Each structure stands twice: as structure tokens, then as C-alpha cells.
């Protein structure tokens, strides 16, 4: 099933490890086969992984973007997820953690990333990082 990307002018994204930037007009790309694609808004720099949930997101993102080297990031993911789950009591959040882990074990990194966003939202609410 093709993936259709609608891009804003100047929007950047990563496609199979290459950073690509849209031109000065809105455009649509259609990817006909499986590829690792991540929009600029979903890309996290290493220095931004500065909270427990973000420290989970970052290695999952790296596994997604660099799947041949996923094993290199997996141990970090497991360590961070174990730490996080050790201090969380909310059953919904714990269920998300289990789902993220299952997706990672199945190499479904994009699905895991989208669930990691919920962990970050939960954490931001608890830490008061939301307006």
C-alpha cells in the first residue's frame, strides 16, 4: 500500500536515512514501497532526550531510522523502558509500555514511536510541561 506524504514548503523529512527537504511549494510524494520515513517534527536530537519518556523515544527512533543497526539501540531501549515502568503506576500507561515493547520486538518501530508519543504527553502533563 503506497504512503502519501503531503509536504509544506521547506519541510524536511528522513527517508531511509537520507535527510530530504521539500522545495518552496507545497508538494505530495507517493512512496510505492516500504521505506523508513520520519517527518521533521518527529525527529528528536540526542540532546533533546532529556526526560525518561524521551529517553525511550530516542532509541526507538534510532532503531526505526537505522534498522540494520537496531540491535545497537535495543539494549538502551530495554534499560530505559524498565526504569520507566518501575516508577509508573497508571495501568493505561503501563499497557502502552507493554505495547511499545511488543512492537519493538516485532520490529514494528513506527508503531512503537507513535505510542511513545503518548508516554511523552503523559510525562509532560505530570511534569507541568503543557500550557
C-alpha positions in Angstrom: 0.0 0.0 0.0 1.6 3.3 -1.1 2.3 6.0 1.5 1.3 9.5 0.6 3.2 12.4 2.1 1.8 15.9 1.8 4.7 18.4 2.5 4.7 22.0 3.4 7.2 24.3 1.7 10.7 23.7 3.1 9.6 20.8 5.2 12.3 18.2 5.9 12.0 14.5 6.5 14.2 11.5 6.7 13.8 8.8 4.0 15.8 5.6 4.6 18.5 7.6 6.5 18.7 10.5 4.0 17.6 14.0 5.0 15.3 15.3 2.3 13.9 18.9 2.1 10.9 20.0 0.1 11.2 23.0 -2.2 9.5 26.3 -2.0 6.0 24.9 -2.8 3.6 22.5 -1.3 4.0 19.1 -2.8 2.9 15.5 -2.5 5.1 12.4 -2.6 3.9 8.9 -3.0 6.2 6.1 -1.8 5.3 2.9 -3.6 7.3 0.5 -1.4 8.3 0.1 2.2 10.6 2.8 3.5 11.6 4.4 6.8 10.1 7.9 6.7 10.0 10.3 9.6 8.9 13.9 9.4 11.0 16.7 10.9 8.5 17.2 13.8 9.0 13.6 14.8 12.8 13.7 14.7 14.5 14.0 18.1 18.1 15.1 18.6 20.2 13.2 21.2 20.3 16.3 23.4 16.5 16.5 23.4 16.3 13.0 25.1 16.4 14.7 28.5 13.4 13.1 30.3 12.5 9.4 31.0 9.9 9.2 28.2 12.1 10.9 25.7 14.9 8.5 26.6 12.6 5.7 25.5 11.6 7.5 22.3 15.1 8.2 21.1 16.4 4.6 20.8 13.1 3.5 19.2 13.5 6.3 16.7 17.1 5.2 16.0 16.0 1.6 15.5 13.4 2.8 13.0 15.8 5.1 11.1 18.8 2.7 11.2 17.1 -0.8 11.2 20.2 -2.7 10.1 21.8 -1.5 13.3 18.7 -1.8 15.5 20.4 -4.3 17.9 22.8 -1.5 18.8 20.0 0.6 20.2 17.8 -2.1 21.6 19.6 -2.6 24.9 19.3 1.1 25.6 15.6 1.0 24.9 15.1 -2.0 27.2 17.1 -0.3 30.0 15.1 2.9 29.7 11.7 1.2 29.4 12.5 -0.9 32.5 13.4 2.2 34.5 10.2 4.0 33.4 7.9 1.1 34.1 9.4 0.7 37.5 8.1 4.1 38.6 4.7 4.2 36.8 1.5 3.1 38.4 -1.0 4.2 35.8 -2.4 1.0 34.2 -3.1 2.7 30.8 0.5 4.0 30.6 1.9 0.6 31.6 -0.2 -1.1 28.9 1.2 1.4 26.4 4.7 0.5 27.6 4.0 -3.2 27.1 2.6 -2.5 23.6 5.7 -0.4 22.7 7.9 -3.3 23.8 5.9 -5.8 21.8 6.2 -3.6 18.7 9.9 -3.2 19.1 10.3 -7.0 19.5 8.3 -7.4 16.2 10.5 -4.7 14.6 7.4 -2.5 14.1 9.3 0.6 15.1 7.0 3.2 13.6 4.0 1.8 15.6 6.2 1.9 18.7 7.2 5.5 18.0 3.6 6.7 17.8 2.8 5.0 21.2 6.0 6.6 22.6 4.4 10.0 21.8 1.6 9.1 24.3 4.3 8.5 27.0 5.8 11.9 26.3 2.4 13.5 26.5 1.6 11.7 29.8 5.0 12.8 31.2 4.6 16.4 30.1 1.2 16.5 31.8 2.7 15.2 35.0 5.7 17.5 34.9 3.6 20.5 34.0 5.2 21.0 30.6 1.9 21.7 28.8 0.3 25.1 28.5 
